[in-house]
Amino acid sequence: MGLERLALSINDLDVRQALAYALRLLSVREHCQHEMVRKLRQHEYAHEVITQVLDYLVSNDCLSEARYAESFMRMRLQRGDTPWLAAQKMRERGCQEQVIVQALQAVVESFDSLSACWTCLQKRDPSSQYRSNEKIWRRHVRYLMSKGFSYAVVQEAMKQREKEGL
């Protein structure tokens, strides 16, 4: 769907420019409404223009909080974060709480924190240097905890890795 068809009913030049900018942003990745407002404000568009653009994007299903939450959750899990940390990051970005809760419910039941922690540890230290160096071990523990894993899960993942001889 081209910009001309989307902006067919919009006459104001500022609104057209803001809409074009918003669509460029959305072509790269999903955004929540709060992020879109912030980015449009950075370009110094008037409040009325931003409101019109957001209304238009939402009514044409170009801007969706649910799609944003799903996409964001998937991306953060691929990076090794826990769902709870991903939810916190979404809150920091201004995503709606009800959408965050729905995204969490969709992944929490299938999320295995032990295997995710183990995979993250394996990526971080494929040669298992942490076993022979206390400083590296502490660094890995801090790193994994910064990803949202509890200390108990981190310890269990490290023990499991030692048992398997990796």
Secondary structure, DSSP 4 states (H G I P E B T S, - for coil): --HHHHTTT---HHHHHHHHHHHHHHHHS---HHHHHHHHHHTT--HHHHHHHHHHHHHTTSS-HHHHHHHHHHHHHHTT--HHHHHHHHHHTT--HHHHHHHHHHHHTT--HHHHHHHHHHHH-TT-GGGT-HHHHHHHHHHHHHTT--HHHHHHHHHHHHHTT-
